[in-house]
Amino acid sequence: MNINAYLNFDGRCAAAIKFYEEALGAKVLFKQTWGESPMAKDMPPQMQGHIMHATLAIGEGTLMCADSPPEQYKKPAGIALSVQAKDKAEGERIFNALAKGGTVTMPYSETFWSPGFGMCTDSFGIPWMVNAAGNPS
């Protein structure tokens, strides 16, 4: 069994995909707009170019995402995506990339459980926790 995160965006999914390609090395496995989908005739004109569904490979994981119709979008709350980096340096690079243009909740630093941990919300409103493998010094 696998559990995958599915992110809903407020019309900025295509920009988020590009951001995750750069910040996390994401690879697009599938991407389709509402206008390209069998549901095109049921969607308003302003939704036609927005993402109906995309699947991204990130490391060994899968992240799925879409643009919600405006009346259905809800800002993420009570969740965070967690990234496990191989070491402190990789964690810091990932954290800084995700935090760019967003909000840092907890700066990336050593904790009692990790040589590097930080929390941020990216510029698309998605909360992240970045944790580095290894022992603190």
C-alpha positions, 0 to 999 in steps of 0.5 A: 500500500502507498499513501500519496498526497493530493494538493488542490490549488486556487488556479496556480497548479501549473506554476506550482508544478514548475516550482516543485520541478525546480525546488524538489526535482519533481518529474511530471508523469501526467498532466491534463487541463480541464479543457483537455479532459472529458469534463471540458464541456461541463467546466466554465471557460475560465477553467479550461486552461487550468490543471484537472489532474497532474502526477509528479514523481519526487524522489521515491514518492508521488505527489498529485495535484489539480486546480479546484473549481473556485467555489470548491477551493479550500486553503490547506489546514491541519496538514503538512507535507514532510520531506526526509533529506539524506543529510543536513546540506540537502535538507537546507537546500530543499528548505530554502527552495521551498521557503522562497517567496513563502513563510518560514514557520520554524527556521531550518536548524539543528534539533534534538532529533535531527541535524537539520529541521525546519517548517515553512509554507511555500508561496502556494500556501502548502505547509512543509516540514523538512527533516534531515537524516542523521544525528544532531552534533 
